[in-house]
Amino acid sequence: MSGITDTMEKDGKYIAHTYGRFRTELVSGKGALLKDSRGKEYIDLGSGIAVNIFGMCDEKWQEAVTAQIGRLQHTSNLYYTKPCADLAELLCLKTGMKKVFFGNSGAEANECAIKAARLYSYEKYGEGRHTVITLRNSFHGRTITTLSATGQDSFHTKFGPFTEGFVYCEPDNTEELERLVRENQCCAVMFEIIQGEGGIHVLDKDFVKAIERIANEKDILMITDEVQTGNGRTGKLYSYMHYGIKPDIVTTAKGIGGGLPIGVTMLGDKLEDVFTPGSHGSTFGGNPAACAGAYSILSRIDDRLLSEVREKSEYIFRELEGSKGVVSVSGMGLMIGIKTDRPAPDIIKEAMERGVLVLSAKDRVRLLPPLTIKNEELAKAVQILKEVIANEASA
């Protein structure tokens, strides 16, 4: 049982085995540095899968959350709370969207988006016009409906029957998109600007503009899934802003919460009045403590931070592209995928042994560091990663 902690034993005995955990128990951290139960320190290039965008134990976030918990930690949505209203206002001011629905996760945000799109189409066109086009290799969540929306066949097994009304388009294939629109009664196209779980594939700008053109011509709604790409991750507040489009619905989660669960569905001009009392809801959605923390995060994603994200991104690309053992580097901002000669799991394991935490996305090593990671920490981590990739390649 060497190396197995009491926590690991309890986890194995009492927690459903839905995760292939690394044999490491994390116990504390500050910024981009984490420590495990043996006292080993790691540079974190995963940030809880794009959640801890200001690093671990961010003091301003902690202050906002604990102050709110000391006043009111939860109330039902039958009553007004200031953090909920303030966060919704800030989101709308920063994006130009009109209304916000709060849930607890990215999957819930996407469920809400699908419901909003179908409700809009039903009220305007009646029954039958409910199909949502998503992209192959996409990932939109793990509920039955968001699994159905996910454009990967591997997710469409064992849990059926799945929610009907989804068809899948090959990314960057405008001709196929046009065909699917002709052949189906469509209400929306839902897409990630960067397919994160799908291997860090960045959509072609001409394809995204084609989605916008077709959507405008056919009164089909554009839904951008910004669960992983949002909140400064790509060097803009939301990744669609790189493309000059105006989505009808924007979903986000992860990084905006700073570590507490929150999901956000932002509704544009066409949908600001689509929901009425009783048409949707969430017990914990708009929780005042989560919203207070999210307001602290969102209010600090400013031009200076976004510029730093872009500079750090350029550094990583410059260091890794052409490096020994690196086949290609993809992504945007601090959402980066590395295709390597050797299998990604081997590289992830060795990097961890050398004190750097990285993730995977399909066959790629995935980097999602805190946006505020210090330059010297980033440089050290990238150097270790380069050495690991090179060693693996020459093994």
C-alpha positions in Angstrom: 0.0 0.0 0.0 3.1 2.3 -0.3 2.2 5.8 -1.4 -1.5 5.3 -0.8 -2.9 7.8 1.7 -5.9 7.5 4.0 -7.8 9.8 1.7 -7.1 7.6 -1.3 -8.3 4.5 0.5 -11.6 6.3 1.5 -12.0 7.6 -2.1 -11.6 4.1 -3.5 -14.1 2.6 -1.0 -16.8 5.3 -1.0 -16.7 7.4 -4.1 -18.1 6.3 -7.5 -15.2 5.3 -9.8 -15.9 7.9 -12.5 -12.4 9.4 -12.5 -9.0 7.9 -13.3 -7.2 9.8 -10.6 -3.4 10.3 -10.4 -2.0 8.8 -7.2 -1.4 12.2 -5.7 -3.3 13.9 -3.0 -3.2 17.7 -3.3 -3.6 19.5 0.0 -2.7 23.2 -0.5 -1.6 25.8 -2.9 -1.0 29.5 -3.7 -1.2 31.0 -7.2 0.2 28.6 -9.7 2.0 26.4 -7.1 0.4 23.4 -5.5 1.6 21.0 -2.8 0.7 17.3 -2.2 0.4 15.3 1.0 4.1 14.4 0.8 5.2 18.1 0.6 6.1 17.9 -3.1 5.5 21.2 -5.0 4.0 21.4 -8.5 3.7 24.2 -11.0 0.0 24.0 -12.1 -0.6 24.3 -15.9 -4.1 22.9 -15.6 -5.8 25.3 -13.1 -8.5 22.8 -12.3 -9.4 22.4 -16.0 -9.6 26.2 -16.6 -11.3 27.0 -13.3 -8.7 28.7 -11.1 -7.9 31.4 -13.6 -6.5 33.7 -10.8 -4.6 30.7 -9.3 -5.2 28.9 -6.0 -6.4 30.9 -3.0 -6.7 34.2 -4.7 -7.1 36.7 -1.9 -9.5 39.1 -3.4 -11.8 36.3 -4.5 -11.6 34.8 -1.0 -12.5 38.2 0.6 -15.5 38.6 -1.7 -16.8 35.1 -1.0 -16.2 35.0 2.8 -17.8 38.5 3.2 -20.9 37.4 1.4 -21.1 34.1 3.4 -21.0 36.2 6.5 -24.1 38.1 5.3 -26.2 35.6 3.4 -24.9 32.3 1.9 -28.1 31.3 0.1 -31.6 32.2 -0.5 -34.2 30.9 -3.0 -34.8 32.7 -6.3 -38.1 34.0 -4.9 -36.1 36.9 -3.5 -33.7 39.5 -4.9 -30.0 39.5 -4.0 -27.4 42.1 -4.8 -24.5 39.8 -5.9 -26.8 38.1 -8.5 -28.0 41.4 -10.0 -24.6 43.0 -10.0 -23.0 40.1 -11.7 -25.7 39.9 -14.4 -25.3 43.7 -15.0 -21.5 43.4 -15.4 -21.8 40.5 -17.8 -24.3 42.4 -20.0 -22.2 45.5 -19.9 -19.0 43.6 -20.9 -20.7 41.6 -23.7 -23.7 43.6 -25.0 -26.0 40.7 -24.2 -29.4 41.5 -22.7 -30.3 39.0 -20.0 -28.6 36.3 -17.9 -29.7 33.0 -16.4 -27.5 31.5 -13.7 -27.1 27.8 -13.1 -24.3 25.7 -11.5 -22.2 24.2 -14.3 -21.3 24.4 -18.0 -23.6 21.5 -18.8 -26.5 23.3 -17.1 -25.7 26.5 -19.0 -25.8 24.6 -22.3 -29.1 22.9 -21.3 -30.5 26.3 -20.7 -29.2 27.5 -24.1 -30.9 24.6 -25.9 -34.1 25.2 -24.1 -34.0 28.9 -24.9 -33.3 28.3 -28.6 -36.2 25.7 -28.9 -38.6 28.0 -27.0 -37.8 30.9 -29.2 -38.4 28.8 -32.3 -41.5 27.3 -30.9 -43.1 30.6 -30.1 -42.2 32.1 -33.4 -42.6 29.2 -35.8 -44.6 26.5 -33.9 -43.9 22.8 -33.5 -41.2 20.8 -35.3 -38.5 23.5 -35.8 -36.3 22.2 -33.0 -33.1 20.7 -34.5 -29.8 22.0 -33.2 -26.6 21.7 -35.4 -23.5 21.0 -33.4 -20.0 20.1 -34.7 -18.2 16.8 -34.8 -15.6 16.5 -32.2 -17.4 19.0 -29.9 -18.1 18.5 -26.2 -21.0 20.2 -24.5 -21.5 18.4 -21.2 -22.4 15.1 -19.5 -26.2 15.3 -19.0 -28.2 13.2 -21.4 -29.1 16.2 -23.5 -25.7 17.8 -23.6 -24.2 14.3 -24.3 -26.6 14.2 -27.2 -25.4 17.6 -28.4 -21.8 16.5 -28.1 -20.6 15.5 -31.6 -18.6 12.4 -30.7 -20.0 8.9 -31.3 -18.0 7.5 -28.4 -20.3 9.4 -26.0 -23.5 8.1 -27.7 -23.4 4.6 -26.2 -24.8 2.8 -23.0 -27.0 5.7 -21.7 -29.6 5.7 -24.4 -32.1 6.6 -25.5 -30.5 10.0 -26.1 -32.3 13.3 -26.6 -33.4 13.7 -30.3 -33.0 16.8 -32.4 -29.3 17.1 -32.9 -27.3 16.7 -36.1 -23.5 17.0 -36.5 -21.5 19.0 -39.0 -17.8 18.5 -39.8 -15.8 21.5 -38.4 -14.9 24.1 -41.0 -17.1 22.5 -43.7 -19.4 25.2 -44.9 -20.9 23.0 -47.6 -22.0 20.4 -45.1 -23.4 23.1 -42.8 -25.5 24.5 -45.6 -26.8 21.0 -46.5 -27.8 20.3 -42.9 -29.7 23.5 -42.7 -31.6 22.6 -45.9 -32.4 19.1 -44.8 -33.5 19.8 -41.2 -35.9 22.1 -39.4 -33.1 24.0 -37.5 -33.5 26.4 -34.6 -29.8 26.9 -33.7 -26.1 26.1 -34.4 -24.1 25.5 -31.2 -20.3 25.5 -31.4 -17.0 26.0 -29.5 -14.6 28.5 -31.1 -11.9 26.2 -29.8 -12.9 22.5 -29.4 -11.2 21.9 -26.0 -12.0 18.3 -25.2 -11.9 17.6 -28.9 -8.2 18.2 -29.1 -7.7 22.0 -29.1 -9.0 22.6 -32.6 -9.4 26.3 -33.5 -12.3 26.9 -35.9 -11.5 28.5 -39.2 -12.6 32.2 -39.3 -14.3 31.8 -42.7 -16.4 28.9 -41.3 -17.5 30.9 -38.3 -18.5 33.9 -40.5 -20.4 31.4 -42.6 -22.3 30.2 -39.5 -23.2 33.9 -38.8 -24.3 34.5 -42.4 -26.5 31.4 -42.6 -27.9 32.1 -39.1 -28.9 35.6 -40.1 -30.5 34.5 -43.4 -32.5 31.7 -41.8 -33.3 33.2 -38.4 -31.3 30.4 -36.8 -29.7 31.2 -33.5 -26.0 31.2 -32.9 -24.9 29.6 -29.6 -21.3 29.9 -28.6 -20.1 27.5 -25.9 -17.6 29.5 -23.9 -17.4 27.1 -20.9 -13.7 26.5 -21.3 -12.7 29.2 -23.7 -14.3 32.1 -21.8 -13.3 34.6 -19.1 -10.0 35.7 -20.6 -8.7 32.3 -21.4 -8.0 33.1 -25.1 -6.7 36.7 -24.7 -10.2 38.2 -25.2 -13.0 38.1 -22.6 -14.8 35.5 -24.7 -13.3 33.7 -27.7 -16.0 34.7 -30.1 -14.7 38.3 -29.8 -11.7 37.3 -31.9 -14.0 36.6 -34.8 -16.1 39.8 -34.9 -19.5 37.9 -34.5 -22.4 38.6 -32.2 -23.9 35.4 -30.9 -27.5 35.1 -29.8 -26.6 33.0 -26.8 -23.3 32.7 -25.0 -22.7 30.0 -22.3 -19.9 30.0 -19.8 -18.9 28.5 -16.5 -15.5 27.2 -15.1 -13.2 30.2 -14.8 -15.8 32.8 -14.0 -16.5 31.1 -10.7 -13.0 31.1 -9.5 -13.5 27.8 -7.8 -17.2 27.8 -6.8 -19.8 26.2 -9.1 -21.6 28.6 -11.4 -23.0 28.4 -14.9 -24.0 31.3 -17.0 -26.3 31.5 -20.0 -26.4 35.0 -21.7 -29.2 35.9 -23.9 -29.0 38.4 -26.8 -31.6 40.7 -28.4 -33.9 38.1 -29.8 -34.1 36.1 -26.6 -34.2 38.7 -23.8 -37.9 38.0 -23.0 -38.0 34.3 -24.1 -38.2 33.0 -20.5 -41.1 33.8 -18.3 -41.8 32.8 -14.6 -41.9 29.0 -14.3 -40.3 28.3 -17.7 -36.9 27.5 -16.3 -35.2 27.5 -12.9 -32.4 26.4 -10.6 -32.3 26.0 -6.8 -28.7 27.1 -6.5 -28.5 29.3 -9.6 -27.5 32.8 -8.7 -26.3 31.7 -5.3 -25.1 35.0 -3.6 -21.7 33.6 -2.5 -20.9 32.1 -5.9 -22.0 35.3 -7.6 -19.9 37.5 -5.3 -16.9 35.5 -6.1 -17.6 35.5 -9.8 -18.1 39.3 -9.7 -14.6 39.6 -8.2 -13.2 37.5 -11.0 -15.0 39.1 -13.9 -14.3 42.7 -12.7 -10.6 42.0 -12.7 -10.4 40.6 -16.3 -9.2 43.9 -17.8 -7.2 44.9 -20.9 -3.9 44.6 -19.0 -4.6 41.0 -18.0 -5.7 40.1 -21.4 -2.6 41.6 -22.9 -0.5 39.5 -20.5 -2.4 36.4 -21.5 -1.5 37.1 -25.2 2.1 37.7 -24.3 2.4 34.5 -22.3 0.7 32.6 -25.2 3.2 34.0 -27.7 6.1 32.8 -25.4 4.7 29.3 -25.1 4.2 29.0 -28.8 7.7 30.4 -29.5 9.3 28.0 -27.1 7.4 24.8 -28.2 7.0 25.2 -31.9 9.8 23.3 -33.6 11.1 21.9 -30.3 12.4 18.4 -30.3 9.6 15.8 -30.1 6.8 18.4 -30.8 4.8 17.7 -33.9 2.5 20.8 -33.7 1.1 23.3 -31.3 -2.5 24.6 -31.5 -4.8 26.8 -29.6 -5.2 30.4 -28.6 -4.2 32.4 -25.6 -3.6 30.1 -22.6 -5.6 27.3 -24.1 -2.9 25.2 -25.9 -2.6 21.7 -27.3 0.7 20.0 -28.0 0.9 17.1 -30.5 3.9 15.1 -29.6 5.9 12.2 -31.1 5.3 10.0 -28.0 2.0 9.3 -26.4 0.6 12.2 -24.4 -0.1 10.1 -21.2 3.6 9.2 -20.9 4.5 12.9 -21.1 1.9 13.9 -18.6 3.1 11.3 -16.1 6.8 12.3 -16.4 6.0 16.0 -16.2 4.1 15.3 -13.0 7.1 13.4 -11.6 9.2 16.5 -12.3 6.7 18.9 -10.7 4.6 20.2 -13.6 0.9 19.4 -13.8 -0.5 19.3 -17.4 -3.7 17.8 -18.9 -4.7 15.9 -22.0 -7.1 16.5 -24.9 -7.6 13.6 -27.2 -4.0 12.7 -28.3 -2.5 16.1 -27.2 -1.0 17.5 -24.1 -3.2 20.3 -23.0 -2.1 23.5 -21.1 -4.6 25.6 -19.2 -2.5 27.6 -16.7 -3.8 30.3 -14.4 -4.0 33.5 -16.4 -1.9 35.2 -13.6 0.9 32.6 -13.6 4.2 34.4 -12.9 6.6 34.6 -15.9 9.4 32.8 -14.0 7.0 30.0 -13.0 5.8 29.7 -16.6 9.4 29.7 -18.0 10.4 27.0 -15.5 7.4 24.8 -16.3 7.8 25.2 -20.1 11.5 24.3 -19.9 10.7 21.1 -17.9 8.0 20.3 -20.4 10.3 20.7 -23.3 12.9 18.4 -21.7 10.2 15.8 -20.9 8.9 15.9 -24.5 12.4 15.6 -25.9 13.4 12.8 -23.6 10.3 10.9 -24.5 10.9 11.4 -28.2 14.4 10.1 -28.0 13.7 7.2 -25.6 
